[in-house]
Amino acid sequence: MNPTTRPRWQPCKYIHPQERFATANGFFTAGVSRLRSAPAEDIDGKTNMLIFEHSHTGRRALAQSPQLNADVSDIPVDFLRTEAPGMPEVSELQVVRHYTRLSQKNFSIDTQFYPLGSCTMKYNPRACNTLAMLPGFLARHPHAPVSMGQGFLACMYELQEMLKDVTGMKAVTLTPAAGAQGEFTGVAMIRAYHDANGDTVRNEILVPDAAHGTNPATAVMCGYKVHEIPTDRQGDVDMEALRAAVGPQTAGIMLTNPSTLGVFERRIKEIADLIHEAGGLLYYDGANLNAILGKVRPGDMGFDVIHMNLHKTFSTPHGGGGPGAGPVGVSKRLEPFIPLPVVGHDGDEYYWITEDVRPQSIGRLSAFMGNAGVLMRAYIYARMLGREGMHRVADFATLNANYLMARLTEAGFQVAYPGRRATHEFIVTLKRQQKELGITAMDFAKRLLDYNFHAPTTYFPLLVPECLLIEPTETETREELDAFVEAMIKIQQEAENSPELLKEAPHTQPVRRLDEVRAAKQLDLVWSA
Amino acid sequence: MSNVPVELKYAKTHEYARVNDDGSVTVGISDSAQDQLGDMVFIELPEVGQTLAAAEACAVVESVKAASDVYAPVGGEVVEVNEALVDSPETVNQDTYGEGWLFRLQPADVAEMASLMDAEAYEEFLASEVH
């Protein structure tokens, strides 16, 4: 390897907190215990090296390497490689050290409070992982005969039944691989429904301006025009604007309830009636299902189709890329269009429901059962909670959010909708700090990292300037919530007394403040020697 | 307070319109809009010769925070676009009323200009926005 290619990125220069914070008022007396332990200075240049950069010709780590004498006689010669792949050549200890160091750079739910609004970063119970990894589940081949996969099929069938029950829908498909694909599935079914009725003049989907960006994107992907509906001053859908927008061209509306503004849409019944009377359908974006799980059912609110983010509400891992799972539930009128396969049960055996029974299905979204391993984890999670446990998720998620909101309000922070009860999340706006101190939501967010908290969602929803969208989830203790409030109070004091601490934050992370413009414009994702 | 030049007209969607001597209209986003959006990373411009209706989405400004549509403040034909922004979108942050203009229109109906706000009305509008 050519050493001149090495500095693909510069090792970050670490400055010890004591040097940097020596002038901060009272910082050490109160704040130091929360400070993340400092990464070791990169004196030897190894801290930020890639595994390939450790490579040394001829070095081997054989303990876990695959068998090299595999039988390849059944692979055509044309497809056999003639030279060895360019894998890093390193010792076992180098591998262990390299990946252990990498793991220590992680900022994750397993190490830190992670109040990332709209993302539901709750604890992923280890039991779900352990049970989903049982050899019978793990080694099941997707082409295995139905008779040999009855256990797995039973789990999937029961998951379908539980999701139907908790959302109030008529049928559920588990195959969409993530929330976005679930959305696509839902709106594609709305389209299939109108098409099947010969109702082809409907070309518009209504989307409130508080919606997740995926909603309008989904509508466009399904060939619809997007009609944006404004939000009123209380954070509800503007009913007057909605009435004016609904018409014979309306295919449906996509709603998140509770909305991304962290409030429950109070006139949902009125909205549902209005849309249904016009012949449109209601799509429920399940991003915020955690707030109402087991308490209120989207089916009862009048929704015709709903996607669920199992990696949010049902606690499957979604750090580091998931994978996700976005099952979709439908009302009776959309059931014929549901994507396959779905698991059926005749009282005796479990079986795949296929196109023979559902000729109007919009098709298949994945070759097999979607992200089966993720579905297993969600199933186990749901089984552990039971019906009684599910509503406790919503109880504690909303209690934690309201507790945090009340304490931050008390501490002088401005919430976006002070007159409203928070759902499972709420919005703090730092508009005042920005005006008076020149401190932005991003500065606050970056400084929180130094206090060992993952930052809340910033600058979303777009309607509220300088906002932090804070979602504590039900799995945090009161002590953790209190510590977060204390950090916010201290950062506010820093903003007033030593704003440079915020402007230059984070000070203690392996990567310091990023140049976001450059990061967005000059992506550097691939290592090359 | 954001900069709201008195000689310009403004749309509720935060575009400004400047009437040039030749009757064409230069369009950009207001100082308040660029400030809210933050550092620009990409700008997508309309095509020269494209005919736009008033309030039609015709350009996209993408910042580190969000991507936003830009709407034509009045209808007309696009006669020039600011190509320089493709390579240096940050100009919108630095000089939105000058070098940071987006495109120039030949308005189809000059009377449409009357529907836009003057500087005073736009300042009131900015102050009245909920958040």
Interface residues (C-beta under 8 A of the other chain):
Chain A: R233 A416 T429 K431 Y459 L462 L463 V464 P465 E516 V517 A520 K521
Chain B: Q36 G38 D39 M40 V41 F42 V64 K65 A66 E90 V130 H131
